[in-house]
């Protein structure tokens, strides 16, 4: 008789491997501590590093205990499966077998979820430990580690594309292939230059580095086009869709100002009586075009990362800024972005690890390519595009080269795409003047009294973010940055 449920031998092996990995992590946390605390390192930097290590050690210990718990859970399922299979074999009662099979499937699902959480925790811990080692290493070694890590990450992008193809049945788009190909070539050149210089020079060409975000800085809320006492443009009251766009446009002015030296995102809180606070995240687009991996993450590298279907450092920095702002996990969130900011918004909305922790209900983009973002249908998406703006077309309508050589186009989400008339201006080269953020604010203000924009603004999900009462609104700005 065949065995229903778990392969017990495979389960035993998995339990043992979890137990071995648990012990390795616990040993590592214990062995490294005396080495680190024993380093003769005085001053504020030494104290801060020791404190940070203690936080990392706690993560290692937590991961070790999580693996030990997973080992026990697997072994428990093995024991239960053996007992159930033995009982079922002697009874010959099909309903009992059905119940056992259902129970095994349920347990397997729970175990899969637990394993996913453990894997995520381990991946985060491994990344933290690698970054710690890189920061501690002498300059040549740290540069070599950084260059090789970047190249391995680029190879991982191709693995992810392949995995997506296997799981969804859809090959990578042409834009994804080209973007990730350019990033991989740049990473290879970085490694070659770093090795040639014996580790003393890493050019960081298109190296997206690590995400950094600052603490939220309070902003004034009021009439668009005015400035607060610190010289920053005030955040408009989000009474309409065009005012939501105006807040994103205002965020462009935050780059280069003290506290947001690299670039900034704005977080607007709408607190209506009788409703939970709702949060609008305003994300500006590209503010720097150099490919040198400098501190500003909304640059050419960030564009290529997002076009390749990856979560850029700028996108990760937005997530960190939201966490520092203390946005509750169940609070409704609207992501609003222009150009690269819209790509960041759709990338975050498409990332299950982000939406599992953040209740994204709405996305509003303008001047952004959104066709390739697999945003869940549960999120209401409004994508605004000027008819002549070339930027929303850079994803080539999700054009995909099929194995047979034919090309197909499609859209990977249910976004409401609204094409706006071009502004009555000189279009500039290839229509690029139609891409200006403030032009979109004006166009939407002229079009939002009726039609699809008005219908979107009347949605129940959208209404929780709109108010004409400035007393219900507060706003902050947070720096987002990149560290190499």
C-alpha positions in Angstrom: 0.0 0.0 0.0 1.3 3.5 -0.9 2.2 6.0 1.8 -0.1 9.0 2.1 1.3 12.4 3.2 5.0 12.9 4.0 8.0 11.1 2.7 9.3 10.1 6.1 12.9 9.5 5.1 13.0 12.9 3.4 11.4 14.4 6.5 14.0 12.8 8.7 16.8 14.2 6.6 15.2 17.7 6.6 14.8 17.6 10.4 18.5 16.7 10.8 19.7 19.4 8.4 17.6 22.0 10.3 19.1 20.8 13.6 22.7 20.9 12.2 22.1 24.4 10.7 20.7 25.6 14.0 23.7 24.4 15.9 26.1 26.1 13.4 24.4 29.4 13.9 24.3 29.2 17.7 28.0 28.2 17.6 28.8 31.1 15.3 27.1 33.6 17.6 29.1 32.3 20.6 32.5 32.0 18.8 32.5 35.5 17.2 31.5 37.4 20.3 34.8 37.1 22.3 36.8 37.9 19.1 34.8 41.1 18.5 34.6 42.3 22.1 38.3 41.5 22.5 39.4 43.9 19.7 41.2 46.9 21.2 39.0 49.6 19.6 38.2 52.7 21.7 36.0 55.7 20.9 32.5 56.2 19.7 32.9 54.0 16.5 34.1 51.1 18.6 31.2 51.4 21.1 28.7 51.7 18.3 30.1 48.7 16.4 30.0 46.5 19.6 26.4 47.5 20.2 25.5 46.7 16.5 27.2 43.3 16.8 25.0 42.5 19.9 22.0 43.2 17.7 23.3 41.0 14.9 24.1 38.3 17.5 20.5 38.4 18.7 19.4 37.8 15.1 21.7 34.8 14.8 20.4 33.3 18.0 16.8 33.9 16.9 17.5 32.2 13.6 19.2 29.3 15.4 16.2 28.8 17.6 13.8 29.1 14.7 15.7 26.4 12.9 15.6 24.2 16.0 11.8 24.7 16.2 11.5 23.8 12.5 13.5 20.6 13.1 11.2 19.6 16.0 8.1 20.4 13.9 9.4 18.2 11.0 10.3 15.4 13.3 6.9 15.6 14.9 5.2 15.3 11.5 7.4 12.3 10.7 6.3 10.6 13.9 2.7 11.4 13.3 2.9 10.2 9.7 4.4 6.9 10.7 1.7 6.3 13.3 -1.1 7.4 10.9 0.2 5.2 8.1 0.5 2.2 10.3 -3.1 2.6 11.6 -4.5 3.3 8.2 -2.8 0.2 6.7 -4.5 -2.1 9.3 -8.0 -0.6 9.2 -8.7 -0.5 5.5 -11.2 2.3 6.1 -11.1 4.8 3.1 -12.7 7.7 5.1 -10.0 7.5 7.7 -7.3 7.6 4.9 -9.0 10.7 3.4 -9.0 12.4 6.8 -5.3 11.5 7.2 -4.5 12.8 3.8 -6.3 16.1 4.5 -4.5 16.5 7.8 -1.1 15.8 6.1 -1.8 18.3 3.4 -2.7 20.9 6.1 0.4 20.2 8.1 2.6 20.3 5.0 1.1 23.8 4.2 1.9 25.0 7.7 5.4 23.6 7.5 6.0 25.2 4.1 4.9 28.6 5.5 7.2 28.1 8.5 10.1 27.1 6.3 9.6 30.2 4.1 9.8 32.4 7.2 13.0 30.6 8.4 14.5 30.9 4.9 13.8 34.6 4.8 15.2 35.1 8.3 18.4 33.2 7.3 18.8 35.1 4.1 18.5 38.4 6.0 21.0 37.3 8.7 23.4 36.0 6.1 23.3 39.3 4.2 23.8 41.3 7.5 26.8 39.1 8.4 28.3 39.5 4.9 27.9 43.3 5.1 29.5 43.3 8.6 32.5 41.3 7.4 32.8 43.6 4.4 32.8 46.7 6.5 35.4 45.3 8.9 37.7 44.1 6.1 40.8 46.1 5.0 40.1 48.3 2.0 41.4 45.9 -0.7 39.6 42.9 0.7 36.4 44.9 1.2 36.4 46.2 -2.3 37.0 42.7 -3.7 34.1 41.3 -1.6 31.8 44.2 -2.7 32.6 43.7 -6.4 32.1 39.9 -6.3 28.9 40.3 -4.3 27.6 42.7 -6.9 28.4 40.3 -9.8 26.9 37.4 -7.9 23.7 39.5 -7.4 23.5 40.1 -11.1 23.8 36.4 -11.9 21.0 36.0 -9.3 18.8 38.4 -11.4 19.0 35.9 -14.3 18.2 33.0 -12.0 15.2 34.9 -10.7 14.0 35.6 -14.3 14.4 31.9 -15.1 12.5 30.9 -11.9 9.7 33.4 -12.8 9.5 31.8 -16.3 9.2 28.3 -14.8 6.6 29.3 -12.2 4.4 31.6 -14.3 5.0 30.2 -17.8 5.8 33.7 -19.1 9.4 34.4 -20.4 11.2 37.5 -19.3 10.3 40.7 -21.3 12.8 42.2 -23.7 13.2 45.2 -21.4 14.1 42.9 -18.5 16.6 40.9 -20.5 18.3 44.1 -21.8 18.4 45.9 -18.5 19.8 42.9 -16.5 22.3 42.2 -19.3 23.6 45.8 -19.0 23.9 45.5 -15.2 25.7 42.2 -15.5 28.3 43.6 -17.9 28.8 46.6 -15.6 29.3 44.3 -12.6 31.8 42.2 -14.6 33.8 45.4 -15.5 33.8 46.4 -11.8 35.2 43.1 -10.8 37.9 43.2 -13.5 38.9 46.8 -12.5 39.0 45.9 -8.8 41.1 42.8 -9.3 43.5 44.6 -11.7 44.0 47.3 -9.0 44.6 44.6 -6.4 41.4 45.7 -4.6 42.5 49.4 -4.1 39.9 50.7 -6.6 36.3 49.7 -7.1 34.6 52.0 -9.7 31.1 50.9 -8.5 29.8 51.2 -12.1 26.0 50.7 -11.8 26.5 49.2 -8.4 23.2 49.7 -6.5 24.8 49.2 -3.1 22.8 49.1 0.2 19.6 51.0 1.2 19.7 53.7 3.8 16.8 55.9 5.0 16.7 58.8 7.4 14.4 59.7 10.2 11.2 61.6 9.3 11.3 65.4 9.3 8.0 67.3 9.9 6.6 69.4 7.1 3.9 72.0 6.8 0.7 71.3 5.0 -1.0 74.0 3.0 -1.5 75.7 -0.3 0.6 74.2 -3.2 3.5 76.5 -4.3 4.2 78.0 -0.9 7.1 77.2 1.4 7.4 76.4 5.1 9.6 78.2 7.6 12.5 75.9 6.6 12.3 76.8 2.9 10.7 73.5 1.8 7.6 73.4 -0.4 4.6 72.7 1.7 2.7 69.4 1.2 -0.6 70.1 -0.4 -3.9 69.0 1.3 -4.8 65.7 -0.6 -8.3 66.8 -1.7 -8.0 65.6 -5.3 -5.9 63.3 -7.4 -4.1 66.3 -8.9 -3.2 67.4 -5.3 -1.8 63.9 -4.6 0.4 64.4 -7.7 1.4 67.9 -6.5 2.7 66.4 -3.3 4.9 64.0 -5.3 6.1 67.0 -7.4 7.0 68.9 -4.3 9.2 66.0 -3.2 11.6 66.8 -6.0 12.6 70.0 -4.2 13.8 68.0 -1.1 16.9 66.7 -2.8 20.0 68.6 -1.7 18.4 70.1 1.4 19.8 69.4 4.9 18.3 66.2 6.2 17.5 65.0 2.7 20.8 65.5 0.9 20.4 62.7 -1.6 16.7 62.7 -2.3 13.6 62.4 -0.2 10.1 60.9 -0.1 7.1 62.5 1.6 4.7 60.7 3.8 1.3 62.3 4.2 -1.0 61.1 7.0 -4.8 61.6 6.6 -6.6 61.1 9.9 -10.3 61.3 9.5 -12.6 61.0 12.5 -14.0 57.5 12.8 -11.5 56.0 10.4 -8.0 54.7 10.9 -5.2 56.9 9.6 -4.3 56.5 6.0 -0.8 57.1 4.5 0.2 58.5 1.1 3.8 57.8 0.1 5.0 60.4 -2.5 8.0 59.1 -4.4 9.8 61.4 -6.9 11.5 60.1 -10.0 15.1 60.2 -11.3 17.1 63.0 -9.8 20.6 62.0 -11.0 21.7 60.3 -14.2 25.3 59.3 -13.5 26.0 55.5 -13.3 28.7 55.7 -10.7 26.9 54.2 -7.7 26.9 57.5 -5.7 24.7 58.1 -2.7 21.6 59.2 -4.5 19.8 55.9 -5.4 17.2 57.5 -7.9 19.8 57.4 -10.7 20.4 55.6 -13.9 21.3 52.4 -12.0 18.0 52.5 -10.2 16.1 52.8 -13.5 17.8 49.8 -14.9 17.2 47.7 -11.7 13.5 48.4 -11.8 13.3 47.9 -15.6 14.9 44.5 -15.0 12.1 43.5 -12.6 14.3 43.9 -9.5 13.7 45.7 -6.3 16.1 48.6 -6.5 18.0 50.0 -3.5 15.8 53.1 -3.8 12.7 50.9 -3.4 14.2 49.2 -0.4 15.1 52.6 1.1 11.4 53.7 0.7 10.4 50.6 2.7 12.9 51.4 5.5 11.7 55.1 5.6 8.1 53.8 6.0 9.2 51.6 8.9 11.0 54.5 10.6 7.8 56.6 10.2 6.0 54.0 12.2 3.2 53.2 9.7 1.1 50.5 11.3 1.0 47.2 9.5 -2.8 47.3 8.8 -3.0 51.0 7.9 -4.2 51.7 4.3 -1.3 52.9 2.1 -1.3 54.7 -1.2 1.9 54.7 -3.2 2.3 57.7 -5.5 5.2 58.1 -7.9 6.3 60.0 -11.0 8.6 58.3 -13.6 11.2 56.2 -11.6 9.1 56.9 -8.5 6.1 55.2 -10.2 8.3 52.3 -11.1 9.3 52.1 -7.4 5.7 52.2 -6.4 4.7 49.4 -8.7 7.7 47.3 -7.8 6.8 47.5 -4.1 3.2 46.8 -4.8 4.3 43.7 -6.8 6.5 42.4 -4.0 4.7 40.0 -1.7 7.2 40.4 1.1 6.4 44.1 1.1 2.6 43.8 0.8 2.6 41.1 3.5 3.8 43.8 5.9 2.1 46.8 4.4 -1.5 47.2 3.5 -1.2 48.8 0.0 -4.7 49.5 -1.3 -3.9 52.1 -4.0 -1.1 53.0 -6.4 -1.1 56.2 -8.5 1.6 56.7 -11.1 2.2 59.3 -13.7 4.8 59.3 -16.5 5.8 55.7 -15.6 6.1 52.4 -17.4 3.8 50.0 -15.5 2.9 47.3 -18.0 5.4 44.7 -16.7 4.6 45.0 -13.0 2.6 42.0 -11.7 0.5 44.1 -9.2 -2.2 42.0 -7.5 -5.8 42.7 -8.6 -6.7 43.6 -5.1 -4.8 46.9 -5.4 -6.5 49.8 -7.2 -4.0 51.2 -9.7 -4.3 54.4 -11.7 -1.6 55.0 -14.3 -1.6 58.5 -15.9 0.3 59.1 -19.2 0.5 61.9 -21.6 -0.1 60.7 -25.1 3.3 61.9 -26.3 5.4 61.1 -23.2 8.0 58.5 -24.3 8.9 57.3 -20.8 5.8 55.2 -20.2 6.7 53.3 -23.3 10.2 52.2 -22.3 8.8 48.8 -21.2 7.7 48.2 -24.8 4.2 47.2 -23.6 5.8 44.2 -21.9 7.0 42.9 -25.2 8.3 39.4 -24.8 10.3 37.2 -27.2 8.8 33.8 -27.2 11.0 30.6 -27.7 9.7 30.2 -31.3 11.0 33.7 -32.2 7.7 35.5 -32.2 7.1 38.6 -30.0 4.0 39.1 -27.9 2.8 42.1 -25.9 0.6 42.1 -22.9 0.1 43.8 -19.5 0.8 42.0 -16.2 -1.8 44.0 -14.1 -5.2 45.5 -14.2 -4.2 49.1 -13.9 -6.6 51.8 -15.0 -4.4 53.5 -17.7 -5.6 57.0 -18.5 -4.0 58.7 -21.6 -4.1 62.5 -21.2 -3.9 65.1 -24.0 -0.5 66.5 -24.5 0.1 69.9 -22.9 0.2 72.8 -25.4 3.9 73.3 -25.3 7.1 72.6 -27.3 7.4 68.8 -27.0 11.2 68.9 -26.9 13.3 66.0 -28.1 11.1 63.0 -28.7 8.4 64.6 -26.6 10.4 64.5 -23.4 8.9 67.9 -22.3 5.6 66.1 -21.9 7.2 64.0 -19.2 7.7 67.0 -16.7 6.1 66.3 -13.4 4.4 69.7 -13.0 2.9 69.3 -16.4 1.1 66.2 -15.2 -0.3 68.0 -12.2 -1.8 70.7 -14.5 -3.2 68.1 -17.0 -4.9 66.0 -14.3 -6.3 69.2 -12.7 -8.0 69.9 -16.0 -9.3 66.4 -16.6 -10.3 65.1 -13.1 -13.8 66.7 -12.9 -15.2 63.8 -14.8 -14.3 60.6 -16.7 -12.1 57.8 -15.4 -10.0 60.0 -13.0 -13.2 61.1 -11.2 -14.4 57.5 -11.1 -11.1 56.4 -9.5 -11.2 59.2 -7.0 -14.7 58.1 -5.9 -13.6 54.5 -5.2 -14.0 53.5 -1.6 -10.3 52.6 -1.4 -9.3 56.1 -2.8 -11.7 58.1 -0.6 -9.9 57.2 2.6 -6.9 59.2 1.4 -8.8 62.3 0.2 -9.9 65.2 2.4 -10.3 69.0 2.1 -9.7 69.6 5.8 -6.1 70.6 6.4 -6.6 69.8 10.1 -6.8 66.1 9.3 -3.5 66.1 7.5 0.1 65.9 8.6 3.3 65.3 6.6 6.9 64.4 6.9 9.9 64.0 4.5 12.6 61.3 4.8 15.9 61.0 3.2 16.6 57.9 1.0 20.2 57.1 0.2 22.6 54.4 -0.9 25.7 53.1 0.9 28.5 51.2 -0.9 
